[in-house]
Amino acid sequence: MCGIVGYIGPKQAAPLLLEALEKLEYRGYDSAGLAILGGNGLSVCKAKGRLSVLFDWTEGGATMPGTAGIGHTRWATHGEPSDVNSHPHLSHSGRVAVVHNGIVENYAELREFLTEHGYEFQSDTDTEIVAQLVDFYYHGDPVKAVRDAESLLSGSYALGIAFAAHPDLLIAVRKDSPLILGLGEGENFIASDIPALLKHTREIVRLDERELAVLTRAGVSVYDRFGDPVEKAPEHIAWDVSAAEKGGYAHFMLKEIMEQPTAIRNTISPRIKDGEIDLGLVHITEEVIRAIDKINIVACGSASYVGMTSQYMLSKMLHVPVTVELASEFRYSDPVVDEKTLTIVISQSGETLDTLFALREAKRRGAHIISVVNVVGSAIANESEDVLYTWAGPEIAVATTKAYSTQLAVMYLIALHFARLRGTLSDAALSEAVAALEALPALVEEMLGKREQMQYLASLFFNLRDIFFIGRNIDYALCLEGSLKLKEISYIHSEAYAAGELKHGTISLIEPGTLVIALCTHAPLREKMVSNIREVKARGAVVIAFTDENDASVPAVADHVIALPSCAPLVLPSMPLIPLQLFAYYVALLKGCDIDKPRNLAKSVTVE
Ligand code: F6R
């Protein structure tokens, strides 16, 4: 997500901060900015676009003299990428400047509170609220002001804060978003990540949850949430820059797989308030949602598999017909959609051309459009009636992982919200499902614990030429994604089959040693899957099966078992995907493939 840097020392801050921000470019961003503490208080410069724009505007930082300051690269969440929405944000009095990474969930309430107290806002961001709130509480003591303001924030935040009246200090504080400090001789640093610091220091301190740091030229003091000082032993970083960019992981794909609990939490938790789902839809009214008689989902690739997985869930929960169409087919299919149709468009990039044209086709025919998009301000987001952003942060690896799982999380939210409005789920069932959703990040964390097992299985099977995935119902949709993940990065041919179809042709491909990955998570059809496993085993297949940790029937027939935690049916589809991503990753690693940039593929497909 966003990148934060801060510097206080003897050198000119602006050029140093610009250079440090360059080292965070890998995180993805759409705008950048600086706030420098100079002779005349705070000066701010910020610009939409690449860092080079900010570099040109400030003549490499020369137009912003001063030896302390904060800088930021923004990945938009609230409000489009624009100069005014870029960070740093200044409070209306100009006394406080803030850079932020994360999402302030209660920003609407805080904005109302501050507006009542005469504060005026320039931007659409949640971050500006933080600057104003700190300003509101500032009566001469900067630390107290930050603490008072911070105690009112809910959500995730890493903050770098500068005060016009205190040119000799910077403040850093964090909760659920990363922030580190760099320790130098007569100079100290704030950063979101290690690469920004490596040129200046290899001694770093990681701030823990809700710890607050006061940085001066002479040193750094850290305090816990109660205001008590904390002794932090510096950590020496021996990594090189390229390893550091990936947070110590060998590939962005693995980093992004491991980020999924946080990404899902960021996507879900701002949308659940007091046990109720609030999607924040602006244009599609409750009446429209109640009147819909058909849902069609359009997307490409993995995003279409999110659609297929959700199809089962949505039609069951909402009692409406749900279809999933590949965007490239939909746009030429003379589709039957009208003003009683809801079209859900799913796209990480928000720029996939076929998906964009499918959206336009549905819109032209009168359908209501909700899109599920990761990139704020992208074409699909802009052309939709309402957008539900997946707050997964930038996805760098070509093969999608965290975008997929956050898209799925948004589909759960849609299903429950619509079920409440349409009265198709009882209050008790709804509360249970919302609680299951809130527990999802922790379950996904648990699934990441399968890493070693998947690495081991990959070592057994990485040299195969063909792999089959079988499953029924939701498991079939998950097989499609597991198979795509494997083939796109490892170049192993694989097929996903609805297990009931095996007998209609595919089973002729099974021979001694063929690997079959069988997903048996959908309990009502588990016994059918046991029969399918027996069929392929009888022809010599080796079977890796995914099933519930309490199930004994599948382990009795499979060669290898991935045991999944028992969890609510709603969130079950999120479980097997994590080990399947890890399996694909380790197979590709063992084969020596270019994991983050597989051959012939692009991250964003903006051609037909
Ligand atoms: C597979 C993958 C692709 C994308 C597809 C749609 O790992 O990433 O199949 O899902 O190209 O892209 P978006 O979601 O950007 O529309």
Boltz pocket constraint, residues with backbone or C-beta under 6 A from the ligand:
constraints:
  - pocket:
      binder: B
      contacts: [[A, 300], [A, 301], [A, 302], [A, 303], [A, 304], [A, 346], [A, 347], [A, 348], [A, 349], [A, 350], [A, 351], [A, 352], [A, 355], [A, 398], [A, 399], [A, 400], [A, 401], [A, 484], [A, 485], [A, 488], [A, 602], [A, 603], [A, 604], [A, 605]]
      max_distance: 6.0
